Amino acid sequence: MKWLAVILFLLPGLAMAQTREVRPGELSLTVSVVNTEHVPYTREMVMILIRGVYRRHVTREKLEQPKLEGFNWTQLGPDNWHEERINGQKVKVLERRMALYPERSGTLKIGAFTHHLTLTDEGDDWFDHDISSEPISIEVAPAPVPENGDWWFPTLRLQVSDQWSNAPDQLKPGEGVLRVVRLEALGVTPEMIPPMPELTSPSAMIFAHPEQRFVELSPYGPMTYAFWRWTIQPTNDRSAIVEPIRFSYYDTHHRQMREVEISAQRVAYDASVLPPIPAPERPAELPGWPMALLGFLTGAGLLAWAMQGQRADARALYRRVPLLDPLARRLRRAARSNDLSATRAAARAFLVRDGVTGREAGVLDGFDRAVFSARRTAPDATGFAHAFLRARRLKT
């Protein structure tokens, strides 16, 4: 009876005794995809759980992961060791959560994880023992191309806020305002956030600051924060309108594209501290038909005076009013282009049509000597044209 009591007392210890033989079911390591309701797109977060269950005492351990080809990845915090009760027995459990981001579509393989363990035997000596998980495969769909050509931005949850350093429509004269758009995206890494947009305004000076991004790890995936910052100041001493900000993202929880629009914003100086707006000057008024009629009659009178005592022919009119003479216009046009041959031809046409009416022949001779002399100096064509027309009105 005494020996039976001793045996019953020792049975629990014998059941938990460590041996060099590792029995089936004492150690296990599995890898599973946490969310399998939908086929993920490229760059969409795929969360996996590596779980080890240990019914033996573990002295040392190191979990080795495969290369994970075709994925970007991040570990969601340190390994979590804790105790659980399975089938009434307390066991040690290891859990590691990882976020994987497929880089291409198709069937991608997640290789075996290996846990390098150091165990103890019945003599309390240490020995090494490895356990490995089974490889798994996942199907990945190609990412849809946004219709507006936006950045492909899949996220589990997105929150956007628009903050201003002070009231944007109550600025002091010459003052600027700092605008900060804050993005909080769950399930993405910092490089997946869209580039900072260009803020535009037709009447404001905008200075863009370098954007800031950082990430915090959580059991539900990486939480990335992005800050887009601009300093804005009206350039017209009154107010300006800043254009809206628009971008799209893919809601991986509800499986649909969504649009984000931050409405246009007025940036203005406080009207109570600005000088009053000056009254507009009286607009200029165009003369009516009486003034037009007076101008016409005045022009007609001047023309009649110019023709006084002259025969009503074209040559007399041209001599009195050189601006109407087509040969005078031809001469000036040739002189402006510095075409000496055309200039001389136009001057010669005067003599053919009207004869010598003044001292223009002497001016033409001077022109010819400059052009055709042995020294051949190029005359000033424009100066010759003015001198020729002036000489025609001077009597010889």
MOZIZI-V953692 format. One record per backbone hydrogen bond with DSSP energy under -0.5 kcal/mol. CO is the residue of the C=O (numbers start at 0). NH is the residue of the N-H. E is the energy in kcal/mol with one decimal. If there is no record, write none. Layout:
# MOZIZI-V953692
co=CO nh=NH e=E
co=CO nh=NH e=E
This chain:
# MOZIZI-V953692
co=0 nh=4 e=-1.7
co=1 nh=5 e=-1.6
co=2 nh=6 e=-2.4
co=3 nh=7 e=-2.4
co=4 nh=8 e=-1.8
co=5 nh=9 e=-1.8
co=6 nh=10 e=-1.4
co=7 nh=11 e=-0.5
co=9 nh=13 e=-2.5
co=10 nh=14 e=-2.3
co=11 nh=15 e=-1.4
co=13 nh=16 e=-0.9
co=19 nh=21 e=-0.5
co=20 nh=22 e=-0.7
co=22 nh=25 e=-1.9
co=25 nh=54 e=-3.2
co=27 nh=52 e=-2.0
co=29 nh=50 e=-2.6
co=31 nh=48 e=-2.8
co=33 nh=35 e=-0.6
co=37 nh=39 e=-0.6
co=39 nh=140 e=-3.0
co=40 nh=43 e=-1.8
co=43 nh=101 e=-0.7
co=45 nh=99 e=-3.2
co=46 nh=33 e=-2.9
co=46 nh=34 e=-0.5
co=47 nh=97 e=-2.1
co=48 nh=31 e=-1.8
co=48 nh=50 e=-0.6
co=49 nh=95 e=-2.3
co=50 nh=29 e=-2.5
co=51 nh=93 e=-2.6
co=52 nh=27 e=-1.8
co=53 nh=91 e=-2.2
co=56 nh=58 e=-0.5
co=56 nh=119 e=-0.5
co=59 nh=117 e=-2.4
co=61 nh=63 e=-0.6
co=61 nh=115 e=-3.0
co=63 nh=113 e=-2.7
co=67 nh=70 e=-1.5
co=69 nh=102 e=-2.8
co=69 nh=103 e=-0.5
co=71 nh=100 e=-3.3
co=73 nh=98 e=-2.9
co=74 nh=76 e=-1.7
co=78 nh=80 e=-0.7
co=79 nh=94 e=-1.9
co=81 nh=92 e=-3.0
co=83 nh=85 e=-0.6
co=83 nh=90 e=-3.0
co=85 nh=88 e=-1.9
co=88 nh=85 e=-2.9
co=90 nh=83 e=-2.2
co=91 nh=53 e=-2.9
co=92 nh=81 e=-2.2
co=93 nh=51 e=-2.6
co=94 nh=79 e=-2.9
co=95 nh=49 e=-2.9
co=96 nh=75 e=-2.5
co=97 nh=47 e=-2.5
co=97 nh=99 e=-0.6
co=98 nh=73 e=-1.9
co=99 nh=45 e=-3.0
co=100 nh=71 e=-2.2
co=101 nh=42 e=-2.4
co=105 nh=107 e=-0.6
co=105 nh=139 e=-2.4
co=107 nh=137 e=-2.7
co=108 nh=110 e=-0.7
co=109 nh=135 e=-2.1
co=112 nh=132 e=-2.5
co=113 nh=63 e=-3.7
co=113 nh=115 e=-0.7
co=114 nh=116 e=-0.7
co=114 nh=130 e=-1.7
co=115 nh=61 e=-1.7
co=116 nh=128 e=-2.7
co=117 nh=58 e=-3.0
co=117 nh=59 e=-1.0
co=118 nh=126 e=-2.4
co=120 nh=123 e=-2.0
co=124 nh=120 e=-2.0
co=126 nh=118 e=-3.1
co=128 nh=116 e=-2.5
co=130 nh=114 e=-3.2
co=135 nh=109 e=-3.5
co=137 nh=107 e=-2.7
co=138 nh=39 e=-0.6
co=139 nh=105 e=-3.1
co=140 nh=41 e=-1.3
co=143 nh=145 e=-0.6
co=145 nh=148 e=-1.7
co=150 nh=152 e=-0.7
co=152 nh=249 e=-2.8
co=154 nh=251 e=-2.1
co=156 nh=185 e=-2.7
co=158 nh=183 e=-2.3
co=160 nh=162 e=-0.5
co=160 nh=181 e=-2.5
co=162 nh=179 e=-3.1
co=166 nh=169 e=-1.6
co=167 nh=267 e=-2.3
co=170 nh=269 e=-3.2
co=171 nh=174 e=-2.5
co=176 nh=178 e=-0.5
co=176 nh=231 e=-2.7
co=177 nh=164 e=-2.4
co=178 nh=229 e=-2.2
co=179 nh=162 e=-2.9
co=179 nh=181 e=-0.6
co=180 nh=227 e=-2.7
co=181 nh=160 e=-2.1
co=182 nh=225 e=-2.2
co=183 nh=158 e=-1.9
co=184 nh=223 e=-2.8
co=185 nh=155 e=-2.4
co=185 nh=156 e=-0.9
co=188 nh=191 e=-2.1
co=189 nh=192 e=-1.3
co=196 nh=198 e=-0.6
co=199 nh=242 e=-2.7
co=200 nh=203 e=-0.6
co=202 nh=234 e=-1.7
co=202 nh=235 e=-0.5
co=203 nh=205 e=-0.6
co=204 nh=232 e=-2.0
co=205 nh=207 e=-0.5
co=206 nh=230 e=-2.7
co=211 nh=226 e=-2.6
co=213 nh=224 e=-3.2
co=215 nh=222 e=-3.6
co=217 nh=220 e=-1.7
co=221 nh=186 e=-2.9
co=221 nh=187 e=-1.0
co=221 nh=223 e=-0.6
co=222 nh=215 e=-2.7
co=223 nh=184 e=-2.6
co=224 nh=213 e=-2.1
co=225 nh=182 e=-2.8
co=226 nh=211 e=-1.7
co=227 nh=180 e=-2.8
co=228 nh=208 e=-2.4
co=229 nh=178 e=-3.3
co=230 nh=206 e=-2.8
co=231 nh=176 e=-2.3
co=232 nh=204 e=-3.3
co=237 nh=268 e=-2.8
co=239 nh=241 e=-0.5
co=239 nh=266 e=-3.2
co=241 nh=264 e=-1.8
co=244 nh=261 e=-2.9
co=246 nh=259 e=-3.1
co=248 nh=250 e=-0.6
co=248 nh=257 e=-3.0
co=249 nh=154 e=-2.7
co=249 nh=251 e=-0.9
co=250 nh=254 e=-1.3
co=250 nh=255 e=-1.3
co=255 nh=250 e=-2.9
co=257 nh=248 e=-2.3
co=259 nh=246 e=-1.9
co=260 nh=262 e=-0.7
co=261 nh=244 e=-2.0
co=264 nh=241 e=-3.2
co=266 nh=239 e=-2.7
co=267 nh=170 e=-2.3
co=269 nh=272 e=-1.5
co=270 nh=273 e=-0.7
co=287 nh=291 e=-1.6
co=288 nh=292 e=-2.5
co=289 nh=293 e=-2.3
co=290 nh=294 e=-2.4
co=291 nh=295 e=-2.1
co=292 nh=296 e=-2.4
co=293 nh=297 e=-2.4
co=294 nh=298 e=-2.4
co=295 nh=299 e=-2.4
co=296 nh=300 e=-2.3
co=297 nh=301 e=-2.4
co=298 nh=302 e=-2.2
co=299 nh=303 e=-2.2
co=300 nh=304 e=-2.4
co=301 nh=305 e=-2.2
co=302 nh=306 e=-1.6
co=304 nh=307 e=-1.2
co=306 nh=309 e=-2.3
co=310 nh=312 e=-2.6
co=312 nh=316 e=-1.8
co=313 nh=317 e=-2.4
co=314 nh=318 e=-1.9
co=315 nh=319 e=-2.0
co=316 nh=320 e=-2.9
co=320 nh=323 e=-1.8
co=321 nh=324 e=-1.5
co=324 nh=328 e=-1.8
co=325 nh=329 e=-2.2
co=326 nh=330 e=-2.3
co=327 nh=331 e=-2.4
co=328 nh=332 e=-2.3
co=329 nh=333 e=-2.0
co=330 nh=334 e=-2.2
co=331 nh=335 e=-2.4
co=332 nh=336 e=-1.4
co=333 nh=338 e=-2.1
co=334 nh=337 e=-1.3
co=337 nh=339 e=-1.0
co=338 nh=342 e=-2.4
co=339 nh=343 e=-2.5
co=340 nh=344 e=-2.1
co=341 nh=345 e=-2.1
co=342 nh=346 e=-2.1
co=343 nh=347 e=-2.6
co=344 nh=348 e=-1.7
co=345 nh=349 e=-1.1
co=346 nh=350 e=-1.2
co=347 nh=351 e=-1.9
co=348 nh=352 e=-2.3
co=349 nh=353 e=-3.2
co=349 nh=354 e=-0.6
co=350 nh=354 e=-1.2
co=354 nh=356 e=-0.7
co=358 nh=362 e=-1.2
co=359 nh=363 e=-2.2
co=360 nh=364 e=-2.3
co=361 nh=365 e=-2.0
co=362 nh=366 e=-1.7
co=363 nh=367 e=-2.3
co=364 nh=368 e=-2.4
co=365 nh=369 e=-1.8
co=366 nh=370 e=-1.9
co=367 nh=371 e=-3.2
co=368 nh=372 e=-1.3
co=369 nh=376 e=-0.9
co=376 nh=378 e=-0.5
co=378 nh=380 e=-0.9
co=379 nh=383 e=-2.3
co=380 nh=384 e=-2.1
co=381 nh=385 e=-2.0
co=382 nh=386 e=-2.4
co=383 nh=387 e=-2.8
co=384 nh=388 e=-2.2
co=385 nh=389 e=-2.1
co=386 nh=390 e=-2.4
co=387 nh=391 e=-1.4
co=388 nh=392 e=-0.5
co=389 nh=392 e=-1.1
co=390 nh=358 e=-2.5
co=390 nh=393 e=-1.3
co=392 nh=394 e=-0.5
co=393 nh=358 e=-0.6
